[in-house]
Amino acid sequence: MIENQTGKKLKKLRTDNGLEYLCGEFDSYCKNEGVVRHKTVRKTPQQNGLAERMNKTILERVRSMLSCANLYVKFWAEATHTAVYLIIRTPSSAIEFKTPLEKWTGHLVDYGNLKIFGCTTYIHTKEGGKLDPRALKCIFLGYPDGVKGYKFWNPATRKCIISRDVVYKEDEFVGVQSSVESARSSSTEVLQSIVGVQRICLASFNV
């Protein structure tokens, strides 16, 4: 992706010792492509400080987003995707107050499509009979890749919907809460998974 989108050849790749980076197939691919591998020492996260700090930033934002939206940890993937979506569109002093996306693409960011994560929405629908409601009450979850629309959760059907014909109530959060026991039992496992996923997501940005 990096080479196709920028025209620049990938020469070096720094990673930790996660299993996703240690498989023989990936190692062989790097050797065949002439990519130099740099691996951090086990239990020495400071050698990959930039990525590790970003992992922490993402995790903190995901916690806050889920809490403010009254959503339980089942929605960690959507919250993580939206957190990263917003981070790369946020100006940074490290790059002269430009956004990472602007540095990557060379184009200014359009903020006109941003909405508040977890807010209540009403999606227009033509399904049902003549007297049935013409709107579905849903929860805004984020911005799906490669689609000119938005992602929503329909609590009634427990399914996700992609749509663009929507009315937003950004000061209203209906939320979806699970039992305390269920949330506690799965929170640690899910939050650890977030960090693992972001190692992969951030690898392409940091090379």
MARBA-3410 file (N, C-alpha, C, O; in Angstrom, 1 decimal):
207
0.8,-1.2,0.0,0.0,0.0,0.0,0.9,1.3,0.0,0.6,2.2,-0.7 ~ 1.9,1.3,0.8,2.8,2.4,0.9,3.4,2.8,-0.4,3.4,3.9,-0.9 ~ 3.9,1.7,-1.1,4.6,1.9,-2.4,3.6,2.3,-3.5,3.9,3.2,-4.3 ~ 2.4,1.7,-3.5,1.4,2.1,-4.5,0.8,3.5,-4.3,0.6,4.2,-5.3 ~ 0.7,3.9,-3.0,0.0,5.2,-2.8,1.0,6.4,-2.9,0.6,7.5,-3.2
2.3,6.1,-2.6,3.3,7.2,-2.5,4.3,7.1,-3.6,5.0,8.1,-3.9 ~ 4.5,5.9,-4.2,5.6,5.8,-5.2,6.9,5.6,-4.6,7.9,5.5,-5.3 ~ 7.0,5.5,-3.2,8.3,5.4,-2.6,8.5,3.9,-2.1,7.6,3.2,-1.7 ~ 9.7,3.5,-2.3,10.1,2.1,-2.0,10.3,1.9,-0.5,11.0,2.7,0.2 ~ 9.6,0.9,0.1,9.8,0.6,1.5,11.2,-0.1,1.7,11.5,-1.1,1.1
12.0,0.5,2.6,13.4,0.1,2.7,13.6,-0.6,4.1,14.4,-1.5,4.2 ~ 13.0,0.0,5.1,13.2,-0.5,6.5,11.9,-0.6,7.2,11.0,0.1,7.0 ~ 11.8,-1.6,8.1,10.6,-1.8,8.9,11.0,-2.2,10.3,11.6,-3.2,10.6 ~ 10.5,-1.3,11.3,10.8,-1.6,12.7,9.5,-2.1,13.3,8.5,-1.5,13.2 ~ 9.6,-3.2,14.0,8.5,-3.8,14.7,8.9,-4.4,16.0,10.1,-4.5,16.3
7.9,-4.7,16.8,8.2,-5.5,18.1,8.3,-7.0,17.7,8.3,-7.3,16.5 ~ 8.2,-7.8,18.7,8.3,-9.3,18.4,6.9,-10.0,18.5,6.8,-11.1,18.9 ~ 5.9,-9.2,18.1,4.6,-9.8,18.0,4.6,-11.0,17.0,5.3,-11.0,16.0 ~ 3.8,-12.0,17.3,3.7,-13.2,16.4,3.4,-12.9,15.0,3.8,-13.6,14.1 ~ 2.6,-11.8,14.8,2.2,-11.5,13.4,3.4,-11.1,12.6,3.4,-11.1,11.3
4.5,-10.6,13.2,5.7,-10.2,12.5,6.8,-11.3,12.5,7.8,-11.1,11.8 ~ 6.6,-12.4,13.2,7.7,-13.4,13.3,7.5,-14.6,12.4,8.3,-15.5,12.4 ~ 6.4,-14.7,11.7,6.1,-15.8,10.9,7.1,-15.9,9.7,7.5,-14.9,9.2 ~ 7.4,-17.1,9.3,8.4,-17.3,8.3,8.0,-16.7,6.9,8.8,-16.2,6.2 ~ 6.7,-16.7,6.6,6.2,-16.2,5.4,6.5,-14.7,5.3,6.9,-14.2,4.2
6.2,-14.0,6.4,6.4,-12.5,6.4,7.9,-12.2,6.3,8.3,-11.3,5.6 ~ 8.7,-13.0,7.0,10.2,-12.8,7.0,10.7,-13.0,5.6,11.6,-12.3,5.1 ~ 10.3,-14.1,4.9,10.7,-14.4,3.6,10.3,-13.3,2.6,11.1,-12.9,1.7 ~ 9.1,-12.8,2.8,8.6,-11.7,1.9,9.5,-10.5,2.0,9.9,-9.9,1.0 ~ 9.9,-10.1,3.3,10.8,-8.9,3.4,12.2,-9.2,2.8,12.7,-8.2,2.2
12.7,-10.4,3.0,14.0,-10.7,2.4,13.9,-10.6,0.8,14.8,-10.1,0.2 ~ 12.9,-11.1,0.3,12.7,-11.1,-1.2,12.6,-9.7,-1.8,13.0,-9.4,-2.9 ~ 11.9,-8.9,-0.9,11.7,-7.5,-1.4,12.8,-6.5,-1.0,12.8,-5.4,-1.3 ~ 13.8,-7.1,-0.3,14.9,-6.2,0.1,14.6,-5.3,1.2,15.3,-4.2,1.3 ~ 13.7,-5.6,2.1,13.3,-4.8,3.2,14.1,-5.2,4.4,14.0,-6.3,4.9
14.8,-4.2,5.0,15.6,-4.5,6.2,14.7,-4.5,7.4,14.0,-3.6,7.7 ~ 14.8,-5.6,8.2,14.0,-5.7,9.4,14.7,-5.2,10.7,15.9,-5.6,10.9 ~ 14.1,-4.4,11.5,14.6,-4.0,12.8,13.6,-4.4,13.8,12.5,-4.0,13.8 ~ 14.0,-5.3,14.7,13.1,-5.8,15.8,13.6,-5.3,17.1,14.8,-5.2,17.4 ~ 12.6,-4.9,17.9,13.0,-4.4,19.3,13.3,-5.6,20.2,12.8,-6.7,19.9
14.0,-5.3,21.2,14.4,-6.4,22.2,13.1,-6.7,23.0,12.3,-5.8,23.4 ~ 13.0,-8.0,23.4,11.8,-8.4,24.1,11.7,-7.7,25.4,12.7,-7.5,26.2 ~ 10.5,-7.2,25.8,10.2,-6.5,27.0,10.9,-5.2,27.1,11.3,-4.7,28.2 ~ 11.2,-4.6,25.9,11.8,-3.3,25.9,11.0,-2.3,25.0,11.5,-2.0,23.9 ~ 9.9,-1.9,25.4,9.0,-1.1,24.6,9.5,0.2,24.2,9.1,0.9,23.2
10.5,0.7,25.1,11.1,2.1,24.8,11.8,2.1,23.5,12.0,3.2,22.9 ~ 12.2,0.9,23.0,12.9,0.9,21.7,12.0,1.2,20.5,12.4,1.5,19.4 ~ 10.7,1.1,20.8,9.7,1.4,19.8,8.7,2.5,20.4,7.5,2.3,20.3 ~ 9.3,3.5,21.0,8.6,4.4,21.9,7.4,5.1,21.2,6.4,5.3,21.7 ~ 7.7,5.6,19.9,6.6,6.4,19.2,5.4,5.6,19.0,4.3,6.0,19.3
5.5,4.3,18.5,4.3,3.5,18.3,3.7,3.1,19.6,2.5,3.1,19.7 ~ 4.5,2.8,20.6,3.9,2.4,21.9,3.1,3.5,22.6,2.1,3.3,23.1 ~ 3.7,4.7,22.4,2.9,5.9,23.0,1.6,6.1,22.2,0.6,6.5,22.8 ~ 1.7,5.9,20.9,0.4,6.1,20.2,-0.6,5.0,20.5,-1.8,5.3,20.6 ~ -0.1,3.8,20.8,-1.0,2.7,21.2,-1.7,3.2,22.5,-2.9,3.0,22.7
-1.0,3.8,23.4,-1.6,4.2,24.7,-2.6,5.3,24.5,-3.7,5.4,25.1 ~ -2.2,6.3,23.6,-3.2,7.4,23.2,-4.5,6.8,22.7,-5.5,7.3,23.0 ~ -4.3,5.9,21.7,-5.5,5.3,21.1,-6.4,4.6,22.2,-7.6,4.7,22.2 ~ -5.7,3.8,23.0,-6.5,3.1,24.1,-7.2,4.0,25.0,-8.4,3.8,25.4 ~ -6.6,5.1,25.4,-7.2,6.1,26.3,-8.4,6.7,25.6,-9.5,7.0,26.2
-8.3,7.0,24.3,-9.4,7.6,23.6,-10.6,6.6,23.4,-11.7,7.0,23.5 ~ -10.2,5.4,23.2,-11.3,4.4,23.0,-12.1,4.2,24.3,-13.3,4.2,24.3 ~ -11.4,4.2,25.5,-12.1,4.1,26.8,-13.0,5.3,26.9,-14.2,5.1,27.3 ~ -12.5,6.5,26.7,-13.4,7.7,26.8,-14.6,7.7,25.9,-15.7,8.0,26.3 ~ -14.3,7.3,24.6,-15.4,7.3,23.7,-16.5,6.3,24.0,-17.7,6.6,23.9
-16.1,5.1,24.5,-17.1,4.1,24.9,-17.9,4.6,26.1,-19.1,4.3,26.2 ~ -17.2,5.2,27.0,-17.8,5.6,28.3,-18.8,6.8,28.0,-19.9,6.8,28.5 ~ -18.4,7.8,27.2,-19.3,8.9,26.9,-20.5,8.5,26.1,-21.5,9.1,26.2 ~ -20.3,7.5,25.3,-21.4,7.0,24.4,-22.3,6.0,25.1,-23.3,5.5,24.5 ~ -21.9,5.6,26.3,-22.7,4.6,27.0,-22.7,3.2,26.3,-23.7,2.5,26.2
-21.6,2.9,25.6,-21.5,1.7,24.9,-20.5,0.7,25.6,-19.5,1.2,26.2 ~ -20.8,-0.5,25.6,-19.9,-1.5,26.3,-18.8,-2.0,25.4,-18.7,-1.6,24.2 ~ -17.9,-2.8,25.9,-16.7,-3.1,25.1,-16.9,-3.9,23.9,-15.9,-4.0,23.1 ~ -18.0,-4.4,23.6,-18.3,-5.1,22.4,-18.0,-4.2,21.2,-17.7,-4.7,20.1 ~ -18.1,-2.9,21.4,-17.9,-1.9,20.3,-16.5,-1.4,20.2,-16.3,-0.3,19.7
-15.5,-2.1,20.8,-14.2,-1.6,20.9,-13.6,-1.4,19.5,-12.8,-0.5,19.2 ~ -13.9,-2.3,18.5,-13.3,-2.2,17.2,-13.8,-0.9,16.5,-13.0,-0.3,15.9 ~ -15.1,-0.7,16.6,-15.6,0.6,16.0,-15.0,1.8,16.6,-14.7,2.8,15.9 ~ -14.9,1.8,17.9,-14.3,2.9,18.6,-12.9,3.1,18.3,-12.4,4.3,18.1 ~ -12.1,2.0,18.1,-10.7,2.1,17.7,-10.6,2.7,16.3,-9.8,3.5,16.1
-11.4,2.2,15.4,-11.3,2.6,14.0,-11.6,4.1,14.0,-11.0,4.9,13.2 ~ -12.6,4.6,14.7,-13.0,6.0,14.7,-11.9,6.8,15.4,-11.7,8.0,14.9 ~ -11.3,6.3,16.5,-10.3,7.1,17.1,-9.1,7.3,16.2,-8.6,8.4,16.1 ~ -8.7,6.3,15.5,-7.6,6.4,14.5,-8.0,7.4,13.4,-7.2,8.2,12.9 ~ -9.2,7.3,12.9,-9.7,8.1,11.9,-9.6,9.6,12.3,-9.2,10.4,11.5
-9.9,9.9,13.5,-9.8,11.3,14.0,-8.4,11.7,14.3,-8.0,12.9,14.0 ~ -7.5,10.8,14.8,-6.2,11.1,15.1,-5.4,11.6,13.8,-4.7,12.6,13.9 ~ -5.6,10.8,12.7,-4.8,11.2,11.5,-5.4,12.4,10.9,-4.8,12.9,9.9 ~ -6.5,13.0,11.4,-7.1,14.2,10.9,-6.9,15.3,11.9,-7.5,16.4,11.7 ~ -6.1,15.1,12.9,-5.8,16.1,13.9,-4.4,16.8,13.7,-3.5,16.0,13.6
-4.3,18.1,13.7,-3.0,18.7,13.5,-2.1,18.4,14.7,-2.5,18.2,15.8 ~ -0.8,18.2,14.3,0.2,17.8,15.3,1.4,18.8,15.2,1.9,19.1,14.1 ~ 1.9,19.2,16.4,3.0,20.1,16.4,4.3,19.4,15.9,5.2,20.1,15.5 ~ 4.3,18.1,15.9,5.5,17.3,15.5,5.7,17.4,13.9,6.8,17.2,13.4 ~ 4.6,17.8,13.2,4.7,17.9,11.8,4.2,19.3,11.3,3.4,19.4,10.4
4.6,20.3,12.1,4.3,21.7,11.8,2.8,22.0,11.8,2.3,22.8,10.9 ~ 2.1,21.4,12.7,0.7,21.6,12.9,-0.1,21.2,11.6,-1.2,21.7,11.4 ~ 0.5,20.3,10.8,-0.3,19.7,9.8,-0.9,18.4,10.3,-0.5,17.9,11.4 ~ -1.8,17.8,9.6,-2.4,16.5,10.0,-1.6,15.4,9.4,-1.0,15.6,8.3 ~ -1.5,14.2,10.0,-0.9,13.1,9.4,-1.5,12.7,8.0,-0.7,12.4,7.1
-2.8,12.9,7.9,-3.4,12.6,6.6,-2.9,13.6,5.5,-2.7,13.2,4.3 ~ -2.8,14.8,5.9,-2.3,15.8,4.9,-0.8,15.5,4.5,-0.5,15.7,3.3 ~ 0.0,15.1,5.4,1.4,14.8,5.1,1.4,13.5,4.2,2.3,13.4,3.4 ~ 0.5,12.6,4.4,0.4,11.4,3.6,-0.1,11.6,2.2,0.5,11.1,1.2 ~ -1.1,12.5,2.1,-1.8,12.6,0.8,-1.4,13.9,0.1,-1.5,14.0,-1.2
-1.0,14.9,0.8,-0.7,16.2,0.3,-1.9,17.1,0.1,-1.9,18.2,-0.5 ~ -3.1,16.6,0.6,-4.3,17.4,0.5,-4.8,17.8,1.9,-4.6,17.1,2.9 ~ -5.5,19.0,2.0,-6.1,19.4,3.2,-7.3,18.5,3.6,-7.9,17.9,2.8 ~ -7.5,18.5,4.9,-8.6,17.6,5.4,-9.9,18.3,5.4,-10.0,19.5,5.8 ~ -10.9,17.6,5.0,-12.3,18.2,5.0,-13.0,17.6,6.3,-13.1,16.4,6.5
-13.4,18.6,7.2,-14.0,18.2,8.5,-15.5,18.2,8.4,-16.1,18.0,9.5 ~ -16.1,18.4,7.3,-17.5,18.6,7.2,-18.3,17.3,7.5,-19.5,17.4,7.7 ~ -17.6,16.2,7.4,-18.4,14.9,7.6,-18.3,14.4,9.1,-18.8,13.3,9.4 ~ -17.6,15.1,9.9,-17.3,14.6,11.3,-18.6,14.7,12.2,-19.3,15.7,12.2 ~ -18.9,13.6,12.9,-20.0,13.5,13.8,-19.5,12.9,15.1,-18.4,12.4,15.2
-20.3,13.1,16.2,-19.9,12.6,17.5,-20.2,11.1,17.7,-21.3,10.7,17.4 ~ -19.2,10.4,18.0,-19.2,9.0,18.1,-20.3,8.6,19.2,-20.3,9.1,20.3 ~ -21.2,7.6,18.8,-22.1,7.1,19.7,-23.4,7.9,19.8,-24.3,7.5,20.6 ~ -23.5,9.0,19.1,-24.8,9.8,19.2,-26.0,9.1,18.6,-25.8,8.2,17.7 ~ -27.1,9.5,18.9,-28.4,9.0,18.4,-28.6,9.5,17.0,-28.4,10.7,16.7
-29.1,8.6,16.1,-29.4,9.0,14.7,-30.7,8.4,14.3,-31.2,7.4,14.9 ~ -31.2,9.0,13.3,-32.5,8.5,12.7,-32.2,8.3,11.2,-32.0,9.2,10.4 ~ -32.2,7.0,10.7,-31.9,6.6,9.4,-33.2,6.5,8.6,-34.1,5.7,9.0 ~ -33.3,7.2,7.4,-34.5,7.1,6.6,-34.6,5.7,6.0,-33.6,5.1,5.5 ~ -35.8,5.1,6.0,-36.0,3.8,5.4,-37.4,3.8,4.7,-38.3,4.5,5.1
-37.4,3.0,3.6,-38.7,2.9,2.9,-39.3,1.5,3.1,-40.3,1.1,2.5 ~ -38.7,0.7,4.0,-39.2,-0.6,4.3,-40.4,-0.6,5.2,-40.6,0.4,5.9 ~ -41.2,-1.6,5.1,-42.4,-1.7,5.9,-43.7,-1.2,5.2,-43.6,-0.9,4.1 ~ -44.8,-1.2,6.0,-46.0,-0.8,5.4,-46.2,0.7,5.4,-45.3,1.4,5.8 ~ -47.4,1.1,4.9,-47.7,2.5,4.7,-47.7,3.3,6.1,-47.4,4.5,6.1
-48.1,2.6,7.1,-48.2,3.3,8.4,-47.0,3.0,9.3,-46.9,3.5,10.5 ~ -46.0,2.3,8.8,-44.8,2.0,9.6,-43.9,3.2,9.6,-43.9,4.0,8.7 ~ -43.0,3.4,10.7,-42.1,4.5,10.8,-41.2,4.6,9.5,-40.8,3.6,9.0 ~ -40.8,5.8,9.2,-40.0,6.0,8.0,-38.5,6.3,8.5,-37.7,6.8,7.7 ~ -38.2,6.0,9.7,-36.9,6.3,10.3,-36.6,5.2,11.3,-37.4,4.7,12.1
-35.3,4.8,11.3,-34.8,3.8,12.3,-33.9,4.5,13.3,-33.0,5.2,12.9 ~ -34.2,4.3,14.6,-33.4,4.9,15.6,-32.1,4.1,15.8,-32.2,2.9,16.2 ~ -31.0,4.6,15.5,-29.7,3.9,15.5,-28.6,4.7,16.3,-28.9,5.8,16.8 ~ -27.4,4.1,16.4,-26.3,4.7,17.0,-25.2,4.9,16.0,-24.8,3.9,15.3 ~ -24.6,6.1,16.0,-23.5,6.3,15.1,-22.2,5.7,15.5,-21.8,5.9,16.7
-21.6,4.9,14.7,-20.4,4.1,15.0,-19.1,4.6,14.3,-18.0,4.3,14.7 ~ -19.3,5.3,13.2,-18.0,5.7,12.5,-18.1,5.8,11.0,-19.1,5.9,10.4 ~ -16.9,5.7,10.4,-16.7,6.0,9.0,-16.1,4.8,8.3,-14.9,4.5,8.4 ~ -16.9,3.9,7.6,-16.4,2.7,7.0,-15.4,3.1,5.8,-15.6,4.1,5.1 ~ -14.4,2.3,5.6,-13.4,2.6,4.6,-14.0,2.3,3.2,-14.8,1.3,3.0
-13.7,3.2,2.3,-14.1,3.0,0.9,-15.6,3.1,0.6,-16.0,2.6,-0.5 ~ -16.3,3.7,1.5,-17.8,3.8,1.3,-18.2,5.3,1.5,-17.7,5.9,2.5 ~ -19.0,5.9,0.7,-19.5,7.2,0.9,-20.8,7.2,1.8,-21.9,7.5,1.3 ~ -20.6,6.8,3.0,-21.6,6.7,4.0,-21.1,6.5,5.4,-19.9,6.7,5.6 ~ -21.9,6.2,6.3,-21.5,6.1,7.7,-22.0,4.8,8.3,-23.0,4.1,7.7
-21.4,4.4,9.4,-21.8,3.1,10.0,-22.6,3.3,11.2,-22.3,4.2,12.0 ~ -23.7,2.5,11.4,-24.6,2.7,12.5,-24.9,1.3,13.1,-24.8,0.3,12.4 ~ -25.3,1.3,14.3,-25.8,0.1,15.0,-27.3,0.3,15.3,-27.8,1.3,15.9 ~ -28.1,-0.7,14.8,-29.5,-0.8,15.1,-29.8,-1.6,16.3,-29.7,-2.9,16.2 ~ -30.1,-1.1,17.4,-30.3,-1.9,18.6,-31.5,-2.8,18.5,-31.5,-3.9,19.2
-32.5,-2.5,17.7,-33.7,-3.3,17.5,-33.3,-4.6,16.8,-33.8,-5.7,17.2 ~ -32.5,-4.6,15.8,-32.1,-5.8,15.1,-30.8,-6.3,15.4,-30.4,-7.4,15.1 ~ -30.0,-5.5,16.2,-28.6,-5.9,16.6,-27.8,-6.1,15.4,-27.0,-7.1,15.4 ~ -27.9,-5.3,14.4,-27.1,-5.4,13.2,-26.6,-4.0,12.9,-27.1,-2.9,13.2 ~ -25.5,-4.0,12.1,-24.9,-2.7,11.6,-25.5,-2.3,10.3,-25.9,-3.2,9.5
-25.6,-1.0,10.1,-26.2,-0.5,8.8,-25.2,0.6,8.3,-24.6,1.3,9.0 ~ -25.0,0.6,7.0,-24.3,1.6,6.3,-25.3,2.5,5.5,-26.1,2.0,4.7 ~ -25.3,3.8,5.8,-26.2,4.7,5.2,-25.7,6.1,5.2,-24.7,6.4,5.9 ~ -26.3,7.0,4.4,-25.9,8.4,4.3,-27.1,9.3,4.5,-26.9,10.5,4.6 ~ -28.3,8.7,4.4,-29.5,9.5,4.5,-30.0,9.5,6.0,-30.8,8.7,6.4
-29.4,10.4,6.8,-29.4,10.3,8.2,-29.7,11.7,8.9,-29.2,12.7,8.4 ~ -30.4,11.7,10.0,-30.5,12.9,10.8,-29.8,12.6,12.1,-30.1,11.5,12.8 ~ -28.9,13.5,12.6,-28.1,13.2,13.7,-28.6,14.0,14.9,-29.0,15.2,14.8 ~ -28.6,13.4,16.1,-28.9,14.1,17.4,-27.7,14.0,18.2,-27.5,13.1,19.1 ~ -26.7,15.0,18.0,-25.4,14.8,18.5,-25.3,15.2,20.0,-24.3,15.1,20.6
-26.5,15.6,20.6,-26.5,15.9,22.0,-27.3,14.8,22.8,-27.6,14.9,23.9 ~ -27.6,13.7,22.1,-28.3,12.6,22.6,-27.6,11.3,22.5,-27.1,10.9,21.4 ~ -27.5,10.5,23.6,-26.7,9.2,23.6,-27.6,8.2,24.2,-27.7,8.1,25.4 ~ -28.3,7.4,23.4,-29.2,6.4,23.9,-28.3,5.2,24.5,-28.8,4.7,25.5 ~ -27.2,4.9,23.9,-26.3,3.9,24.5,-26.8,2.5,24.4,-28.0,2.2,24.2
-25.9,1.5,24.6,-26.2,0.1,24.6,-25.3,-0.5,25.7,-24.1,-0.7,25.5 ~ -25.9,-0.8,26.9,-25.1,-1.3,28.0,-25.4,-2.7,28.3,-26.5,-3.2,28.2 ~ -24.3,-3.5,28.5,-24.4,-4.9,28.9,-24.4,-5.0,30.4,-24.3,-3.9,31.1 ~ -24.5,-6.2,30.9,-24.5,-6.3,32.4,-23.0,-6.0,32.9,-22.1,-6.2,32.1 ~ -22.9,-5.6,34.1,-21.6,-5.3,34.7,-20.7,-6.5,34.6,-19.5,-6.4,34.3
-21.2,-7.7,35.0,-20.4,-8.9,35.0,-19.9,-9.2,33.6,-18.7,-9.6,33.5 ~ -20.7,-9.0,32.6,-20.3,-9.3,31.2,-19.2,-8.4,30.8,-18.2,-8.8,30.1 ~ -19.4,-7.1,31.1,-18.4,-6.1,30.7,-17.1,-6.3,31.4,-16.0,-6.2,30.7 ~ -17.1,-6.6,32.7,-15.9,-6.8,33.4,-15.1,-8.0,32.9,-13.9,-8.0,32.8 ~ -15.8,-9.1,32.6,-15.2,-10.3,32.2,-14.4,-10.2,30.9,-13.5,-10.9,30.7
-14.9,-9.4,30.0,-14.4,-9.3,28.7,-13.5,-8.1,28.4,-12.8,-8.0,27.4 ~ -13.5,-7.1,29.4,-12.9,-5.8,29.1,-11.4,-6.0,29.0,-10.8,-5.4,28.1 ~ -10.7,-6.7,29.8,-9.3,-6.9,29.8,-8.8,-7.5,28.5,-7.9,-7.0,27.8 ~ -9.5,-8.6,28.1,-9.2,-9.3,26.8,-9.3,-8.4,25.6,-8.5,-8.3,24.7 ~ -10.4,-7.6,25.6,-10.7,-6.7,24.5,-9.7,-5.6,24.4,-9.2,-5.3,23.3
-9.4,-5.0,25.5,-8.5,-3.8,25.5,-7.1,-4.3,25.1,-6.4,-3.5,24.5 ~ -6.7,-5.5,25.5,-5.4,-6.0,25.0,-5.4,-6.2,23.5,-4.4,-6.0,22.8 ~ -6.6,-6.6,23.0,-6.7,-6.8,21.6,-6.6,-5.5,20.8,-6.0,-5.5,19.7 ~ -7.1,-4.4,21.4,-7.0,-3.2,20.7,-5.5,-2.8,20.4,-5.2,-2.4,19.3 ~ -4.6,-3.0,21.4,-3.2,-2.7,21.3,-2.6,-3.5,20.2,-1.9,-3.1,19.3
-3.0,-4.8,20.1,-2.5,-5.7,19.1,-2.9,-5.3,17.7,-2.1,-5.3,16.8 ~ -4.1,-4.9,17.6,-4.6,-4.4,16.3,-3.9,-3.2,15.8,-3.6,-3.0,14.7 ~ -3.7,-2.3,16.8,-3.1,-1.0,16.4,-1.6,-1.1,16.1,-1.1,-0.3,15.3 ~ -0.9,-2.1,16.6,0.4,-2.4,16.1,0.5,-2.6,14.6,1.4,-2.0,13.9 ~ -0.5,-3.3,14.1,-0.6,-3.5,12.7,-1.0,-2.3,11.9,-0.4,-1.9,10.9
-2.0,-1.6,12.5,-2.5,-0.3,11.8,-1.4,0.7,11.7,-1.2,1.4,10.7 ~ -0.6,0.9,12.8,0.4,2.0,12.9,1.7,1.6,12.2,2.4,2.5,11.8 ~ 1.9,0.4,11.9,3.2,0.0,11.3,3.3,0.6,9.9,4.4,1.1,9.6 ~ 2.2,0.7,9.2,2.2,1.3,7.9,2.4,2.8,7.9,2.9,3.4,7.0 ~ 2.0,3.5,9.0,2.1,4.9,9.2,3.5,5.3,9.6,4.0,6.4,9.3
4.2,4.4,10.4,5.5,4.8,11.0,6.7,4.5,10.2,7.8,4.9,10.5 ~ 6.6,3.8,9.1,7.7,3.4,8.3,8.0,4.6,7.3,9.0,4.5,6.5
END
